[in-house]
């Protein structure tokens, strides 16, 4: 009776997560192109590259937070990142079939969201449409470590905020400052992906596959370490979402004895 394969296929989750990931990639990488593409007016308006990285990270995180608070977040929880979905899976919040649906939707959505980036033309091509690879002079091991550390920070903060009811409503708010700091500090090392789907999309449209495996192994290693470090919080996380809507709270209340 509890066999998950006996339940209807979660089409709403698939479509919602696909849309959410596509939006994250399209908006987030458009910001990268606008800030760093060849010939961009932003280079003269904001001459400090570090400041542009800080602003880009903040706006990228704001995009993710907005998606979490949108109808996408209400349906699927707006994981929009295989590392986040696998963290929920390892904490016992998702069954295997639903986990695979999330990840498939995220990977497809990332490619779909990257296709319109081609409209940026030469400016987009100059930065390979936001593709990630190790920075100049950066070793593979250093880039891998950078991805693991940044993903660890992201997943660990998610676990802490989702575990405690008083700060849980503010979970989406961690993304703008977190990514502002991480992109400012770590982008020259690996590009600050923290998200295999985010790296897959522009790799497909640009053909830039340099060190592609780093953006799977690094985030997944960081996620695994964060789940292990925060395993004591797993039982306090009630729903596999980044924001609890009223419908989620009502459902949780009805489940209480």
N, C-alpha and C positions, 0 to 999 in steps of 0.2 A: 504493500500500500504506500510505503514511503519511497519507492523507487522513483528517482527524479526523471527517468526516461518516460514514466507514465504521465507526466504533466505536459501540458501544451508547450510547444516550442516558444521560447521567450522573444518573439519578434519585436515587441516594443522596446525591450532592453537593447537588442541588436541595433535597431534603427536609431534609437536615442544616443547610444554610445558612439555609433558611426558619425552621426551629425556633430556631436560634441567634439570628437577628436579632429574631425575635418575643420571645424571652426578654430580650434586651438592652433592647428598647424597653419591654416590660411592667414589668420590674423597675426599670430605670433611671428611667423617667418616673414610676413610682409613688413612687420616692424623692423626685423633684422635687415632686410633689404633696404628699407627707407633710411635706416641709420648708418649703414655701412657699405651700401652698394656704390660702385664707381659713378661719379657725377652727381651724387645726392646733394641737395642743398643743405642737408643737416650737418654736413662736415664743416661748412663755413658758419652756420648758426651756432653750433655747439662744437668748438674746436677740440675740446678734450675728449679723446677716445674713451677714457675711463668713465667720464660722466655720461657719455652716450651708452656705454655698457650698462651703467647703473639704471638709467632711464628705461632702456630696452628690457632689462630684467624685471623692473617694477611693472611695466605695462604688460609684459608676457604673463607675469603672475596675476595681474589684475584680470587678464583675459580668462585664465583658468578659474579664478574665483567667481567671475561673472557667470561662467558656464555652470559651475556648481550650484549657483543660486537660481538658475534658469529652469524652464520646464525639462530640459535635459537632465539636470540634477535631480529633479523630482521623480523622474522615471527610473533612471539607471544609477543615480548617485554620482555621475560625472567622474568616473575614475580617470578616463581619457589617457591611460598610461598602463601598459601591461605590468609594470612593477607594482603599482598600487593594487591592481586586481589580484596579483599573486600574493601580495601581503594579506589581503582580506581572506584569500583562500587558505593560507597557512595559519591564519588565526581562527579558522573554522567558521567563517561567515558566509562562504559560498560553496556550493557543491561543484563537482568537476565539470559537469556539462555547462553550467552557467558561467564558470570561469573561462572555458574555451570559447563560449559565445562572446563574452566581453573582449577577449584578446583578438579574436578574428575581426570583430567590429572595429576595434582600435587600429589594427594594421590596415584594413581596407579604408577606413576613414582618413588615415594619415596620407595615403596615396591620393585619394580623391581630393583632399584639401590642398595637396601640393600642386595639382594640375593647373589651377588658375594662377599660380605663381609664375608660370611661363609668360603671362601677360606683362610682367615687369621687364621683359626683354633683356637688353644688354646689362642694365643695372642689376637685375636679378642674377644673370649669368656670372657676373663679376664676383659674386659671393656664392656661386653654385646653389642659388636659391635657398640658402640657409642650411646647407648640408654641414654636418659636423665631422671634424677630423682633428688629430693632434696638432697643436700649434707649432710654428717653426722652432726647431731645436728641441722639441719636447719628445721624450722617449715614449714608447708604447706603454711601458709599465707606469710611467708618471701619469699619462692620460687615463689609464685604467684606474689608478688609485684616485684620481680626481673625480671620476664618475662614481666610484664606489662611495667616496666620502660625501659628495653632495646628495646622492640618493639616500644614503643612510640618514642624513640630516632631515631630508624631506619626509621620509617614512616614519622616522622616530617622532618628529613633531606632530604628524598626523595622528599617530597612536596616542600620544599624550593628550592632545586636544579632544579627540573623540572619546577618550576614556573617562573624562571628568565632566559632569553635567553642567557645572557652572561656566566652564570655558568652551564647551562643545559648540554653542551657537556661533562662536567666533572662528571656527576652524578655517573657513575660506579666507579669512583675513590674514592668515599666516603667509599666503603665497606671494603677494606683492613685495613685502619687505624681504622675505626669504630669497626670492629669485633676484631681487635687486642686488643683494649682497653676493649671492653665489655667482651670478653672471659677471658682476664687476670683478670679483676676485679670481674666478676659475675659468672663465671663458677663454682667455689666452692659452690655457693648458689643453682643454679638450673640447671647448665649445659649449660646455654645460648643457648636456642633453637631459640626463636623469630619466630618459624616456625612450625606450627602443622604438616606439611608433613614431615619435617626433623625428628621430634620425632616419627611419626607413623612408618616409615620404619624400623628402628632398633628395635622398640618394637615388630613388627610382627616377625622378624627373631630370636630375642632373647627370646621372651616370657616375657620380662620385662615390666610390665604395672604399676609399682608403681607410683602413682600420675599422671597417664596419662592425666587426665582432666586438670591438671595445664597447660599443653602445648597447650591446646585449649583456655581455659578461659583467661589465662594471656596474650598471644599475641593478642587475639581479643579485650580484654579490652584496652590494650595499643594502638592498632591500632585505636580503636574508639575515644579515647581521643586525639590522634594525629590528626585525621581527623577533630574533633571539633575545636581543637586549630588552625588548618591551613585552616579552611573552607574558609577564605577570599582569599586564594590562588587558590582555585579549578578552577575558570574560566580561570586562566592563564596556566593551564596544558592542552595541546592540544591533546596529544596522550597517550594512556595507555601503555607506554613503558618506560623502564629505560634508553634508549638511542635512540635518533632520528637519523635515517639513512637518506641518501640523498633522498630516495624514499618517506619518511615521510615528509621531508621538501618541496619537490616538490608538494606533494599532498596538503599540508597546503597552499602553495603559490597559487595554482590554486583555492583554496576555497576563497581566499581573494577578496573582492569587487574591 
